[in-house]
Amino acid sequence: MTYAWNLVSGDAGAVQAEALDQATLNVTFGAVGEYVYELSVSDGEEVTKVKVPITVYVATVELSNVIAKFADRVSPQGKLVRNADDFTPESWQTLQAALTEAKELLARDDYSLDDVQSMTNRVRVAEESLRYRNAALLATPSASYTSAWESLNSMNDGYIPLVPGSIGNPEIETQYGNWGSPNQSHWVEYTWKTPVTLSGSSIYFYDDGGGVQVPADYDFEYWDQETGEYVAVSGLSEKKMEKGKFNQVTFNEVTTDKLRLTMKNQSSSVYTGLKEWRAISAKPEGEEPPQTDHGPITAIEPASVNTTINVMPELPSQVTVTFEDKTKGLANVVWDEIPENKLSIATDFVVLGSVEGTDLRASLRIYVKYDKSRLKAAIDAASDPSVNEENYVGTPEQWQTLQTALQLASEVYNNDASTEGDIDSAYKALLEAFEALEPVEEHNVTIIGINIPGGSVDQLAKEIVIPETTTLEELKTGLNVPASVTFAVYESDGLTSAIDLKTGYKVTLTGSDQITTKTYTVLKVTENPPVNTAALQAKLNEVRALNQERYTAASWQNLTEKISTAEQLLTSGSASQADIDAAVIALDSAIAGLKLLPTPTPTPSPSPSAPTPVPAPAPTPIDPKELAPVTVSQGRIEVKAAATGKDGKVKVQLRDSDMQAALEDMKDGKLTIVIQKDSEIQQVEALLPWKTLSTTKSLTSVKIETGSTVLTIPHQFLTTIRDITNLGVVIEAVEPSQLPKQAGKLLEADLVSNITVNVDGKSISSKELHGKGLRLAMPYQLKEGIKGHQVVAFTLNDAGVAHAIVGGRYDESTKMFEFNMEQNGMFGVLGVNTAFKDLNNVNWALEGIEALAARGAIEGTGAGEFNPTSQVTRAEFLKTLMNSFDLLDESAKPSFSDVKEGTWYSTPIASAHKLGIVKGKANGTFGPNEPITREEMAVMIYRLAGNLNVTLSTEEEDDSAKFVDLENLSSESSSAVEAVRKGGLITGMPDGRFIPNGQTTRAQAVTVIYRLLTNLEK
């Protein structure tokens, strides 16, 4: 048998169908309405066709159930009301506000699926956020005896009883009772899944005046988990047993998962019962409902949002999920990035998202539509019953034109395929037809003119458009209305008289009959003052008078760029005053930077010279007219750069206006600049307007992405530079094989980049970059046998020799290695696997040994061994420490009597002494060959952490966590030991001792140093 489903009628654009060749139909409908599918079944010879009508409506069961759960109950005796005192006021009010809006939504006849889903989610969140003053609502009740016709669950249903006796309608209200029990006392009990903290109770007794009455006495007991028995509460207040009201009692605070109430009968023929029993929480914030394990997420409901052309929609932060136990809930979702080109046309598309707690992917359908709000307002205005021959004068042809335009506008509005041109044409046709009618004088409540510069009136949309600076008084005096018409200005509610003027305020006109009215809405728009270009014109005239032949080509080229930019601004017609002012400043700077040609002198014959490091690349200027297109959105600037010459170099001048737009829309203070470049481009120079960046206080960092590198510049660095026009970043791809032989490890890198940060073309020195927080990330694909901690960044020193960069962190998810950029120059990343064969018994130290060996900070002892258990001397530890953090200072001279200059340890010890990391002994010696103690190691690490501004943990701890054998240490040593312990750099013995005089192995020393190194990256 073969099957085929076909949609015969209904909105095909609202249907998502999966396989249509199955016996069952699996369809998702995006809109309510009537649909008809035709099923064709064939056995190869005969075909049978059946039409299947389908009515699609919005399901409201879940929302209705929540509303009913908290709704009052109506009985013949009156209304049973939910007890608001059972909850904290704030959480109860939040829920009630959501429930009120939910009821208003369902009372409408035009709600959509999106409306119901959104409201259901809101109500669900409000319910889950309830905090309980009456912990009984979270408990499970039980009893020693319950009459067969009564109900235990009634005593914690949260409703205030109407009467002490039965109302005789179990569908509305029941109660607990123990009539018929042979016992003289009975207990009821609440059990909680997790312990609650209680300080009182409130009891409404069941009393029908006959066989069930208030008790003779009652007591409370709670379950003591420590003793494993029930214990009477202490501090019990006066016990009241009044009929027809809640009886409040208090007792000393208890934390328990069971509370028992025992009631004693008044006589053998009279029993007891409860209408409501409240257990009052001692917590001011109320009890939080326990988290229920619903099992894993098994399904995620598709979501949808609507937006208009080129408007990024607000995406939901949560989606509705179904758990294994069939319950529904909300889960956080992070949506994949939406390509901006998807929003440039009217369409619909699906974006996927990652949901917290599951590998299942969420789906969100985004409907992109043209903005029809103005057209809708025009249709409503033109079709208003007041637009008739009694109020307007027009020829039969004019009335017919209006009806035709109105019909066309309605068709365009209701057609999802209407283009922006269709919408605009329909609006203009309707506006022209409407304005052709003349209001009847006695009914003319129309604004007939406006005397506000830059102001206008849209009679069809009923909008008053005025400049942002317009005051209320200027509006009142600037509107022209017929002589018999009065008007008043109100706030956006249309009721409160305005005392100022804002967008959304209303202007209501009233006719002479005091009956006819019309209301306009105020729309304030930003007024763009005329741009003054006189100063720029004058500056251009000044530079054109200069003689190019007198200046160097490089300095004149810089001026030529500024001239071209200025001319482009003058002819663009869209330049802001800030753009013009910046161009004047740039021209001044270029003029000041002109260099006169030197007098020619004979060139001497070249002589041999020592190898020099590869210099930073000189940026090649290009014509600003060839600048790449720019896209700006949500704190992100994307530039598509293409090579303009054969040298593979491109300059990207970021405009101040683009920068400001991105900064205004950025999130978390982070600005990202993405330069997408052709494969032919080998060098990119990005020029960033410094003033805009440095003065934006909300900016925390600027990230520049070029594909091969990611450079992050903190805002604090920008504020240290003064009086420049552009901050420049030059990134050039370098072929490793072209590097000099002394480049060492860089020759092995897959990718080498030459990176220079400059100010107005002048390279920034290493001293100015050191410690400023610039971070560089470069791609690296782990090779076989290489681990993330063995990835290292290398650069060239002043002699052109490669050396490892301190620290750095490899991110396996992004395949990028990130490290501090302390200087301009060459950078490359590679994995270094230095293997030792004697580490099998020190797996706990393996990562640290491999990481420091990869950076060249440690070496083996020969024959491929590390000798991890041998003791470490003071000199050995200090050499490893200083190498690991690249702190060796060749200019430092040893000052200890037992440290000879020129020995392998003299420079590390002298460098450490210069930085205050070591101080030596009282007799002027250092003791380089003495085994280092645990105390000495801790002190050196502590001082180095302070030197590097690494914050070790300062959290207060229980005294039991401190080492127990530090009493004989100096105050500095004791503080150092405790600081490195809190920072997780060093641990003690199982019995709580530190053993300050204990000695340290090579594996232990490397581990402590590596922990500090990783702390540096946090």
Secondary structure by P-SEA (a helix, b strand, c coil): cbbbbbbccccccccccccccccbbbbbbccbbbbbbbbbbbcccbbbbbbbbbbbbbbaaaaaaaaaaabbbbcccbbbbcccccccaaaaaaaaaaaaaaaaaaacccccaaaaaaaaaaaaaaaaabbbccccccbbbbccccccccccccccccccccccccccccccbbbbbbccccccbbbbbbbbcbbbbbccccccccccccccccccccbbbbbcccccbbbbbcccccccccccbbbbbbcccccccbbbbbbbbcccccbbbbcbbbbbbcccccccccccccccccbbbbbbcccccccccccccbbbbbccccccbbbbbbbcccccccccccccbbbbbbbccccbbbbbbbbbbccaaaaaaaaaaaaccccccccccccaaaaaaaaaaaaaaaaaaacccccaaaaaaaaaaaaaaaaccccccccccccccccccccccccccbbbbbcccccaaaaaaaccccccccccccccccccccccccccbbbbbbccccccbbbbbbbbbbbbccccaaaaaaaaaaaaacccccccaaaaaaaaaaaaaaaaaaacccccaaaaaaaaaaaaaaaaaccccccccccccccccccccccccccccccccccccccccccbbbbbccccccccbbbbbbbaaaaaaaaacccccbbbbbbbbcccccbbbbbcaaaaaaacccccbbbbbcccbbbbbcaaaaaaccccccbbbbbbbbccccccccccccccccccccccccccccccccccccccbbbbbbbbccccccccccbbbbbbccccbbbbccbbbbbccccbbbbbbccccbbbbbbbbbccccccccccaaaaaaaaaaaccccccccccccccccccaaaaaaaaaaaaccccccccccccccccccccaaaaaaaaaaccccccccccccccccccaaaaaaaaaaaaaaaccccccccccccccccccccccaaaaaaaaaaaaaccccccccccccccccccaaaaaaaaaaaaaaaac
